[in-house]
């Protein structure tokens, strides 16, 4: 499988599911390539849009978690500095 970015996982998972339904199963690399190209060409724009939206939501959540971590670190550092000043 090629190197993937997180968006690819949605697409490859869907393609794998479709490929596993092929009867008969592709018996060589050329037939597998043909099957995957057929599946790829049949992916709807709606599916691609949903995959992008899902990725965007995960990305937004990760950014939010990093922001919370930065804020917690800042508050912790400021609290330590305040405590040091009062001692």
Buried (B, 14 or more C-beta within 10 A) or exposed (E): EEEEEEBBEBBBEBBEEBBEEBEEEBEEEEEBEEBBEEBEEEBEEEEBEEBEEBBEEEEEEEEEEEEEEEEEEEEEEEEEEEEEEEE
